[in-house]
């Protein structure tokens, strides 16, 4: 179907005649970009069923781009609890989206019992974009959201963690030989074990494994993908997309 754009508002917080920022895109879905003051009223004046909106995207969280989300969310919770089930809601935005939306949800008792709100990423999205300060840093295909994405999102919500380094790992540990044998189950190659050169012995790191307990303690992140599954997914991805890397 054709795409149409309705400007619900393009003013600022306080204006005698104009609503603040809000833009409705209609395709096979209803997409709402920003939700400033008085845009909810204009949404209803435009004849749009607000309970059909499943995706809201925020450019930032200044009041003139966000404040009408609060009554919208309260109305959505009330409708789902006492009137009828509404579709799940996906909220997409910049750093801090999960924490901001969760704060709004926390003041409305029973919000989580009414409908699901997935913040930042759709659970079954086929592509993920990493955007920092408006710049797309990376974009890649995704079939299931990998655990390292969860770790990045959880860490990104904590400003006190910025600039620090944390390990990610798994409860299962593997030696290099075990790793190679696992890898050989997926592709053919030969290897040989040779002694570490004596003249470079001082830089031999020896045996170690990544301790991810700090990441878990500070963000609540937990590993989800064991090494065999990770190897299988990685190799299948590069076999399918090798031409894009060579």
Buried (B, 14 or more C-beta within 10 A) or exposed (E): EEEEEBEBBBBBBEBEEEBBBBBBBBEEEBBBBBBBBBBBBBBEEEEBEBBEBBBBBBBBBBEBBBBBBBEBBBBBBEBBBEEEEBBEBBBBBBBBBBEBBBEBBEEBEEBEEBBEBBBBBBEEBEEBEEEEEEEEEEEEEBEEBBBBBBBBBBBBBEEEBEEEEBEBBBEEEBEEEEEEEBBEEEEEEEEEEEEEEEEEEEEEEEEEEEEBEEBBEBBEBEBBBEBEEBBBBEEEBEEEEEEEEE
